[in-house]
Amino acid sequence: MNKRLNVKDLINVGLFSILILLFTFVGGMLGFIPVLMPMVPFVAGFLSGPVAMLFAAKIRKPGMLFIQQILTALVFVATGHGIWMIPTALLGGLLGEYVLKSGGYKSIERARLAFVVAVISGVGNWIPIFIAREKYIEQLVQQGYGRAYAEKMMSVLPVWSLGPIVLGGMMGTYLGCTLGIRILKKHFVKAGMVKEE
């Protein structure tokens, strides 16, 4: 098997990136209810997990996860989520690629772990909430959310909550990927990533 990404692979990476983004944004809609904001990473990870596993079965080449993470980060930055997403996506993408490589891009267990690790990419979205809270509140007010919404959201996001939020995203991704493995088992058998029972 050719290990380099070709044009078809890159198109597929783009398509899967769009799908994963779509499910991530659907999960993000939970945040319209401010008290549920801490649950957003868990729900987004759970919803996008099955798509991530299909992505892992279809491409299985170096660079696939890294490119997907960077594309996702660029979309978040372009939609006003801040520049912090770029460095965290670089870190999450590189760590995810390392995990995929350790399984030779053929291990479904490593693929699941890679997407769980890559959740680190999303930390960039949360950093402004924890290092520049007042500025973030003002930004929310200017965007039309209202001060009551902003203050209610901040009340459920104390400074110590960043760690649990990231762990929640990892847990949601793990569960979503596990569901994806069960749903897409035939794809993984065909790809040689799991043995048929």
Long-range contacts (C-beta under 8 A, 24 or more apart in sequence): 1-60, 2-61, 3-61, 3-62, 4-61, 4-62, 5-59, 5-61, 5-62, 5-63, 5-64, 5-67, 9-59, 9-61, 9-64, 10-67, 12-55, 12-58, 12-59, 13-55, 13-59, 13-64, 13-67, 13-68, 13-71, 14-71, 16-51, 16-52, 16-54, 16-55, 16-58, 16-59, 16-68, 17-67, 17-68, 17-71, 17-72, 19-48, 19-51, 19-55, 20-48, 20-51, 20-52, 20-55, 20-68, 20-72, 21-72, 21-75, 23-47, 23-48, 23-51, 24-48, 24-72, 31-153, 34-149, 34-150, 34-152, 34-153, 34-156, 35-152, 35-153, 35-155, 35-156, 37-153, 37-156, 37-157, 38-156, 38-157, 38-161, 38-164, 38-165, 38-168, 39-168, 41-119, 41-122, 41-165, 41-166, 41-168, 41-169, 41-172, 42-168, 42-169, 42-171, 42-172, 43-172, 44-169, 44-172, 45-119, 45-169, 45-170, 45-171, 45-172, 45-173, 45-174, 45-175, 45-176, 46-172, 46-173, 46-175, 46-176, 46-179, 47-176, 48-173, 48-176, 49-115, 49-172, 49-173, 49-174, 49-175, 49-176, 49-177, 49-178, 49-179, 49-180, 50-176, 50-177, 50-179, 50-180, 50-183, 50-184, 51-180, 52-115, 52-173, 52-176, 52-177, 52-180, 53-108, 53-111, 53-112, 53-115, 53-177, 53-180, 53-181, 53-184, 53-188, 54-180, 54-184, 54-187, 56-100, 56-108, 56-111, 56-112, 56-114, 56-115, 56-193, 57-108, 57-111, 57-184, 57-187, 57-188, 57-190, 57-191, 57-193, 58-187, 58-191, 60-105, 60-106, 60-191, 60-193, 61-105, 62-97, 62-100, 62-101, 62-105, 63-97, 64-100, 65-93, 65-96, 65-97, 65-100, 65-114, 65-115, 65-118, 66-93, 66-94, 66-96, 66-97, 67-93, 68-93, 69-93, 69-96, 69-118, 69-121, 72-121, 73-121, 73-124, 76-124, 76-125, 80-143, 81-124, 81-125, 82-124, 82-125, 82-127, 82-128, 83-124, 84-123, 84-124, 84-125, 84-127, 84-128, 85-121, 85-122, 85-124, 85-125, 86-124, 87-124, 88-120, 88-121, 88-122, 88-123, 88-124, 88-127, 89-121, 89-124, 91-120, 91-121, 92-117, 92-118, 92-119, 92-120, 92-121, 92-122, 92-123, 93-118, 93-121, 95-120, 106-191, 106-192, 106-193, 107-193, 108-181, 108-188, 108-193, 108-194, 111-177, 111-193, 112-174, 112-177, 112-178, 112-181, 115-173, 115-177, 116-170, 116-173, 116-174, 116-177, 117-170, 119-166, 119-169, 119-170, 119-173, 120-166, 122-166, 122-169, 123-162, 123-166, 126-162, 126-165, 126-166, 129-154, 129-157, 130-157, 130-159, 130-162
